[in-house]
Amino acid sequence: MMLLSLNVGRARAVEYTDQPEGVTGIDKRPVDGPVRISAPGPKGVGASGVAGDAVCDTRHHGGEHQAVYAVAREDLDGWERELGRALPNGVFGENLTTEGLDVSGARIGERWRIGPEVVLEVTSGRIPCRTFQEHLGERGWVKRFTHKGAPGAYLRVVEPGEIRAGDPVEIVHRPDHEVTVALQFRAVTTERELLPRLLAAAEALHPEALARAREYVEKYGA
């Protein structure tokens, strides 16, 4: 398992975002390392956990529980075959393009060591939006991406440090529950009846997803 590519984005103006200034950092490109990874602070204030990476709409992106976004190269390869086009590393707006790691199959609270210093913890899956769809230029992309159910993983920073492309990735902690990124994604998008199952991940879960699960249980029961 390795970090195949480390990707950062610069803020640029586009016509398809509802960000107040009309800019987005979704167009991320591979960079040579090393790059500093650190906790960015709370959502709405903090942005990316990756130095030099632009997160422009902090209402919906960035912050402590969405500090870093990872996508498996194997998933990009699968989409290449389906879409019939090349998908370079970073095209999904991911900071980390991995190889040999089941990103969407990772458990909430799972911890990865990348290189000698950095430890990241899985919090949730990525919810697709209009900006993502228009960036890719694929009609109906939000629906198609959601149906696939392999959203990649958001991560929080447990131990900061520097990483670079080519660094090994090691799973250093795997919780004993069965709440994966893919399960969490389905629960908050298309299969709300799965929400009670998310509670097994407890505080490791992204706070917004945890709140939705608790609200569902309070209203409908476990």
Secondary structure, DSSP 8 states (H G I E B T S, - for coil): -EEEEEEEE--EE-SS--STTSEE---EEE--S-EEE----SBTTB--SBTT-----TTTS-SGGGSEEEEEHHHHHHHHHHHTS---TTTTS-SEEEES--STTSBTT-EEEETTTEEEEEEEE----HHHHHHHT-TTHHHHHHHHT---EEEEEEE-EEE-TT-BEEEEE--SS--BHHHHHHHHHT-GGGGGGGGGGGGGS-HHHHHHHHHHHHHH--
